[in-house]
Amino acid sequence: MTDDEEYDRNCVCRDLESITKVNEELQPLCGDEVLGGGIITHDSNSKTINIFGKSDTYGEANHAATARLIREAYPDYKVTFNNK
């Protein structure tokens, strides 16, 4: 495995850990119903989170609501979203 492949693998693992943590924290607020999908990018160095895109299966989630929930959970982060 090259250094780049190892770096990518480590980033993916950290992102999966972050997603799992967020899912566990938000699940009591959101329940089990899928309301849409999208992509969330997270940069811990710049403390930014960006929400965008949609799911081919579930359509677009309410990114404004998602951003609000994430801002409450991570008040020291800059959270942005885009519905395009």
DSSP file (Angstrom, degrees, kcal/mol; ACC not computed):
  #  RESIDUE AA STRUCTURE BP1 BP2  ACC     N-H-->O    O-->H-N    N-H-->O    O-->H-N    TCO  KAPPA ALPHA  PHI   PSI    X-CA   Y-CA   Z-CA
    1    1 A M              0   0    0      0, 0.0     2,-0.0     0, 0.0     0, 0.0   0.000 360.0 360.0 360.0 132.6    0.0    0.0    0.0
    2    2 A T     >  -     0   0    0      1,-0.1     4,-2.3     4,-0.0     5,-0.2  -0.305 360.0-108.3 -77.8 166.7    1.4    3.4   -0.9
    3    3 A D  H  > S+     0   0    0      1,-0.2     4,-2.6     2,-0.2     5,-0.2   0.894 121.2  52.0 -60.9 -40.1    1.5    6.4    1.5
    4    4 A D  H  > S+     0   0    0      2,-0.2     4,-2.7     1,-0.2    -1,-0.2   0.911 109.8  48.2 -63.7 -42.3   -1.3    8.1   -0.5
    5    5 A E  H  > S+     0   0    0      2,-0.2     4,-2.4     1,-0.2    -1,-0.2   0.899 112.3  49.0 -64.4 -40.0   -3.5    5.0   -0.3
    6    6 A E  H  X S+     0   0    0     -4,-2.3     4,-2.4     2,-0.2    -2,-0.2   0.910 111.4  49.7 -65.5 -42.1   -2.8    4.7    3.5
    7    7 A Y  H  X S+     0   0    0     -4,-2.6     4,-2.5     2,-0.2    -2,-0.2   0.937 111.9  48.1 -60.9 -47.6   -3.6    8.4    3.9
    8    8 A D  H  X S+     0   0    0     -4,-2.7     4,-2.5     1,-0.2    -2,-0.2   0.910 111.7  50.0 -59.6 -43.4   -6.9    8.0    2.0
    9    9 A R  H  X S+     0   0    0     -4,-2.4     4,-2.3     1,-0.2    -1,-0.2   0.907 111.1  48.7 -62.8 -42.1   -7.8    4.9    4.0
   10   10 A N  H  X S+     0   0    0     -4,-2.4     4,-2.5     2,-0.2    -2,-0.2   0.900 111.2  50.0 -65.5 -40.5   -7.1    6.7    7.3
   11   11 A C  H  X S+     0   0    0     -4,-2.5     4,-2.7     2,-0.2    -2,-0.2   0.926 110.9  49.3 -63.2 -44.0   -9.2    9.7    6.2
   12   12 A V  H  X S+     0   0    0     -4,-2.5     4,-2.7     1,-0.2    -2,-0.2   0.917 111.1  50.0 -61.9 -42.8  -12.1    7.5    5.2
   13   13 A C  H  X S+     0   0    0     -4,-2.3     4,-2.2     2,-0.2    -1,-0.2   0.921 112.0  47.1 -63.0 -43.9  -11.9    5.7    8.6
   14   14 A R  H  X S+     0   0    0     -4,-2.5     4,-2.4     2,-0.2    -1,-0.2   0.909 112.5  50.5 -63.6 -41.3  -11.9    8.9   10.5
   15   15 A D  H  X S+     0   0    0     -4,-2.7     4,-2.9     1,-0.2    -2,-0.2   0.909 109.4  50.6 -63.5 -41.3  -14.8   10.2    8.4
   16   16 A L  H  X S+     0   0    0     -4,-2.7     4,-2.5     1,-0.2    -1,-0.2   0.892 109.8  50.5 -63.3 -38.7  -16.8    7.0    9.1
   17   17 A E  H  X S+     0   0    0     -4,-2.2     4,-2.2     2,-0.2    -1,-0.2   0.910 111.8  48.1 -63.6 -41.8  -16.1    7.4   12.8
   18   18 A S  H  X S+     0   0    0     -4,-2.4     4,-2.7     2,-0.2    -2,-0.2   0.922 112.2  48.7 -63.8 -44.6  -17.4   11.0   12.6
   19   19 A I  H  X S+     0   0    0     -4,-2.9     4,-3.0     1,-0.2    -2,-0.2   0.911 110.5  50.8 -63.0 -42.7  -20.5   10.0   10.7
   20   20 A T  H  X S+     0   0    0     -4,-2.5     4,-2.4     2,-0.2    -1,-0.2   0.916 111.2  48.6 -60.8 -43.1  -21.2    7.2   13.2
   21   21 A K  H  X S+     0   0    0     -4,-2.2     4,-2.1     2,-0.2    -2,-0.2   0.933 113.5  46.0 -62.4 -46.9  -20.9    9.6   16.1
   22   22 A V  H  X S+     0   0    0     -4,-2.7     4,-2.7     1,-0.2     5,-0.3   0.918 111.8  52.0 -63.1 -43.7  -23.2   12.2   14.4
   23   23 A N  H  X S+     0   0    0     -4,-3.0     4,-2.0     1,-0.2    -1,-0.2   0.916 110.2  48.5 -58.6 -43.8  -25.7    9.5   13.5
   24   24 A E  H  < S+     0   0    0     -4,-2.4    -1,-0.2     1,-0.2    -2,-0.2   0.881 114.8  45.3 -64.8 -37.8  -25.8    8.3   17.1
   25   25 A E  H  < S+     0   0    0     -4,-2.1     4,-0.3     1,-0.2    -2,-0.2   0.858 119.2  40.0 -74.4 -35.3  -26.3   11.8   18.4
   26   26 A L  H >X S+     0   0    0     -4,-2.7     4,-2.1     1,-0.2     3,-1.0   0.699  93.1  83.8 -88.4 -19.8  -29.0   12.8   15.8
   27   27 A Q  H 3X S+     0   0    0     -4,-2.0     4,-3.2     1,-0.3    -1,-0.2   0.880  88.2  53.0 -55.3 -44.2  -31.0    9.6   15.8
   28   28 A P  H 34 S+     0   0    0      0, 0.0    -1,-0.3     0, 0.0    -2,-0.1   0.833 114.3  44.3 -61.7 -28.2  -33.1   10.4   18.8
   29   29 A L  H <4 S+     0   0    0     -3,-1.0    -2,-0.2    -4,-0.3    -3,-0.1   0.820 125.3  30.6 -81.1 -32.1  -34.0   13.7   17.2
   30   30 A C  H  < S-     0   0    0     -4,-2.1     3,-0.4     1,-0.2    -3,-0.2   0.702  90.7-153.9-103.6 -24.1  -34.7   12.3   13.7
   31   31 A G     <  -     0   0    0     -4,-3.2    -1,-0.2    -5,-0.3    -2,-0.1  -0.378  44.9 -58.8  76.7-161.6  -36.0    8.8   14.3
   32   32 A D  S    S+     0   0    0     -2,-0.1     2,-0.3    -4,-0.1    -1,-0.2   0.485  96.4 110.3-101.2  -5.5  -35.6    6.0   11.8
   33   33 A E        -     0   0    0     -3,-0.4     2,-0.6     1,-0.1     0, 0.0  -0.560  67.6-130.3 -76.5 131.1  -37.6    7.5    8.9
   34   34 A V        +     0   0    0     -2,-0.3     3,-0.1     1,-0.1    -2,-0.1  -0.717  26.9 178.2 -81.7 120.2  -35.4    8.5    5.9
   35   35 A L        -     0   0    0     -2,-0.6     2,-0.3     1,-0.4    -1,-0.1   0.417  59.3 -58.3-103.4  -0.8  -36.3   12.1    5.0
   36   36 A G        -     0   0    0     25,-0.1    -1,-0.4    26,-0.0     2,-0.2  -0.877  54.7-112.9 146.2-176.8  -33.8   12.5    2.1
   37   37 A G  B     +a   60   0A   0     22,-2.2    24,-1.9    -2,-0.3    18,-0.3  -0.785  31.4 144.2-141.1-177.0  -30.1   12.3    1.5
   38   38 A G        -     0   0    0     16,-0.3     2,-0.4    -2,-0.2    15,-0.2  -0.975  45.5 -74.9 167.1-166.9  -27.0   14.2    0.6
   39   39 A I  E     -B   52   0B   0     13,-3.9    13,-2.4    -2,-0.3     2,-0.5  -0.959  29.0-162.9-123.6 138.0  -23.3   14.5    1.3
   40   40 A I  E     -B   51   0B   0     -2,-0.4     2,-0.4    11,-0.2    11,-0.2  -0.985   6.0-164.6-121.5 122.0  -21.6   16.0    4.3
   41   41 A T  E     -B   50   0B   0      9,-2.8     9,-2.1    -2,-0.5     2,-0.4  -0.847   6.0-165.5-104.2 145.8  -18.0   17.0    4.2
   42   42 A H  E     -B   49   0B   0     -2,-0.4     2,-0.5     7,-0.2     7,-0.2  -0.995  13.1-175.6-135.2 128.2  -16.0   17.6    7.3
   43   43 A D  E  >> -B   48   0B   0      5,-2.7     5,-1.8    -2,-0.4     4,-1.0  -0.919   2.2-174.2-124.7 104.2  -12.7   19.3    7.8
   44   44 A S  T  45S+     0   0    0     -2,-0.5    -1,-0.1     1,-0.2     5,-0.0   0.775  82.3  60.0 -70.7 -25.6  -11.5   19.1   11.4
   45   45 A N  T  45S+     0   0    0      1,-0.2    -1,-0.2     3,-0.1    -2,-0.0   0.928 118.9  27.0 -68.0 -44.2   -8.5   21.3   10.7
   46   46 A S  T  45S-     0   0    0      2,-0.1    32,-0.2    -3,-0.1    -1,-0.2   0.455 105.9-126.8 -95.4  -1.6  -10.6   24.3    9.6
   47   47 A K  T  <5 +     0   0    0     -4,-1.0    31,-2.7     1,-0.2     2,-0.4   0.945  60.1 141.6  53.4  54.5  -13.6   23.2   11.7
   48   48 A T  E   < -Bc  43  78B   0     -5,-1.8    -5,-2.7    29,-0.2     2,-0.4  -0.953  34.1-171.5-125.9 146.6  -16.0   23.3    8.7
   49   49 A I  E     -Bc  42  79B   0     29,-2.3    31,-2.6    -2,-0.4     2,-0.4  -0.998   7.1-167.8-133.9 131.1  -18.8   21.1    7.7
   50   50 A N  E     -Bc  41  80B   0     -9,-2.1    -9,-2.8    -2,-0.4     2,-0.4  -0.979   3.0-162.3-124.5 134.6  -20.6   21.4    4.3
   51   51 A I  E     +Bc  40  81B   0     29,-2.2    31,-2.0    -2,-0.4     2,-0.3  -0.952  29.3 131.2-117.7 130.7  -23.9   19.8    3.4
   52   52 A F  E     +B   39   0B   0    -13,-2.4   -13,-3.9    -2,-0.4    31,-0.1  -0.963  29.8  44.9-163.0 173.6  -25.0   19.4   -0.2
   53   53 A G        -     0   0    0     29,-0.5     8,-0.3    -2,-0.3     2,-0.3  -0.146  62.0-106.0  80.6-171.2  -26.3   17.0   -2.9
   54   54 A K        -     0   0    0    -16,-0.2     2,-0.4     6,-0.2   -16,-0.3  -0.953  22.2-101.4-152.1 166.3  -29.1   14.5   -2.8
   55   55 A S  B  >  -D   59   0C   0      4,-2.2     4,-1.9   -18,-0.3   -18,-0.2  -0.783  18.4-142.7 -92.9 136.0  -29.7   10.7   -2.7
   56   56 A D  T  4 S+     0   0    0     -2,-0.4    -1,-0.1     1,-0.2     4,-0.1   0.826 104.8  38.4 -64.0 -30.2  -30.7    9.0   -5.9
   57   57 A T  T  4 S+     0   0    0      2,-0.1    -1,-0.2     1,-0.1    -2,-0.0   0.897 130.3  24.1 -86.7 -45.2  -33.0    6.8   -3.9
   58   58 A Y  T  4 S-     0   0    0      1,-0.3    -2,-0.2     3,-0.0    -1,-0.1   0.479  96.5-135.0-105.7  -4.9  -34.5    9.3   -1.3
   59   59 A G  B  <  -D   55   0C   0     -4,-1.9    -4,-2.2   -23,-0.2   -22,-2.2  -0.377  52.4 -24.0  79.5-163.9  -34.1   12.6   -3.0
   60   60 A E  B     -a   37   0A   0     -6,-0.2   -22,-0.2   -24,-0.2    -6,-0.2  -0.684  59.9-140.1 -90.4 134.3  -32.8   15.7   -1.3
   61   61 A A        -     0   0    0    -24,-1.9     2,-1.5    -2,-0.4   -25,-0.1  -0.331  38.5 -88.8 -77.5 168.8  -33.0   16.1    2.5
   62   62 A N     >  -     0   0    0      1,-0.2     4,-2.2    -2,-0.1     3,-0.3  -0.682  46.9-174.0 -78.8  91.8  -33.8   19.4    4.1
   63   63 A H  H  > S+     0   0    0     -2,-1.5     4,-2.8     1,-0.2    -1,-0.2   0.802  78.7  58.7 -64.8 -29.5  -30.2   20.7    4.3
   64   64 A A  H  > S+     0   0    0      2,-0.2     4,-2.2     1,-0.2    -1,-0.2   0.921 108.6  45.2 -64.2 -42.7  -31.2   23.8    6.3
   65   65 A A  H  > S+     0   0    0     -3,-0.3     4,-2.2     2,-0.2    -2,-0.2   0.904 113.1  50.5 -66.7 -40.8  -32.7   21.5    9.1
   66   66 A T  H  X S+     0   0    0     -4,-2.2     4,-2.4     1,-0.2    -2,-0.2   0.929 110.3  49.9 -61.5 -45.2  -29.6   19.3    8.9
   67   67 A A  H  X S+     0   0    0     -4,-2.8     4,-2.8     1,-0.2    -2,-0.2   0.901 109.0  52.5 -61.0 -41.3  -27.3   22.3    9.2
   68   68 A R  H  X S+     0   0    0     -4,-2.2     4,-1.9     1,-0.2    -1,-0.2   0.924 110.7  46.8 -61.2 -44.6  -29.3   23.6   12.2
   69   69 A L  H  X S+     0   0    0     -4,-2.2     4,-1.8     1,-0.2    -1,-0.2   0.899 113.7  47.9 -64.6 -40.8  -29.0   20.2   14.0
   70   70 A I  H  X S+     0   0    0     -4,-2.4     4,-2.6     2,-0.2    -2,-0.2   0.892 108.6  54.4 -69.4 -38.3  -25.3   20.0   13.3
   71   71 A R  H  < S+     0   0    0     -4,-2.8    -1,-0.2     1,-0.2    -2,-0.2   0.890 108.5  50.0 -60.8 -38.3  -24.7   23.6   14.5
   72   72 A E  H  < S+     0   0    0     -4,-1.9    -1,-0.2     1,-0.2    -2,-0.2   0.893 115.7  42.0 -65.7 -39.3  -26.3   22.7   17.8
   73   73 A A  H  < S+     0   0    0     -4,-1.8    -2,-0.2     1,-0.2    -1,-0.2   0.801 128.2  29.9 -77.7 -29.3  -24.1   19.6   18.2
   74   74 A Y    ><  +     0   0    0     -4,-2.6     3,-1.9    -5,-0.1    -1,-0.2  -0.615  66.7 166.0-130.9  71.2  -20.9   21.4   17.0
   75   75 A P  T 3  S+     0   0    0      0, 0.0    -1,-0.1     0, 0.0     4,-0.1   0.693  74.8  59.8 -65.6 -18.8  -21.2   25.1   17.9
   76   76 A D  T 3  S+     0   0    0      2,-0.1     2,-0.3    -5,-0.0    -5,-0.1   0.389  93.1  86.3 -90.1   5.5  -17.5   25.7   17.3
   77   77 A Y  S <  S-     0   0    0     -3,-1.9     2,-0.7    -6,-0.2   -29,-0.2  -0.755  78.6-125.5-102.9 150.8  -17.8   24.7   13.6
   78   78 A K  E     -c   48   0B   0    -31,-2.7   -29,-2.3    -2,-0.3     2,-0.5  -0.878  33.4-166.2 -89.1 116.8  -18.7   26.7   10.6
   79   79 A V  E     +c   49   0B   0     -2,-0.7     2,-0.3   -31,-0.2   -29,-0.2  -0.930  11.2 172.8-112.8 123.6  -21.6   24.8    9.0
   80   80 A T  E     -c   50   0B   0    -31,-2.6   -29,-2.2    -2,-0.5     2,-0.3  -0.857   9.4-167.1-124.6 160.7  -22.8   25.6    5.5
   81   81 A F  E     -c   51   0B   0     -2,-0.3     2,-0.4   -31,-0.2   -29,-0.2  -0.980   6.9-161.8-145.8 159.7  -25.2   24.0    3.1
   82   82 A N        -     0   0    0    -31,-2.0   -29,-0.5    -2,-0.3    -2,-0.0  -0.988   9.5-162.8-143.6 128.4  -26.1   24.2   -0.6
   83   83 A N              0   0    0     -2,-0.4   -31,-0.1     1,-0.2   -23,-0.0   0.206 360.0 360.0 -96.5  15.0  -29.4   23.0   -2.2
   84   84 A K              0   0    0      0, 0.0    -1,-0.2     0, 0.0   -32,-0.1   0.444 360.0 360.0 -91.4 360.0  -27.9   23.1   -5.7
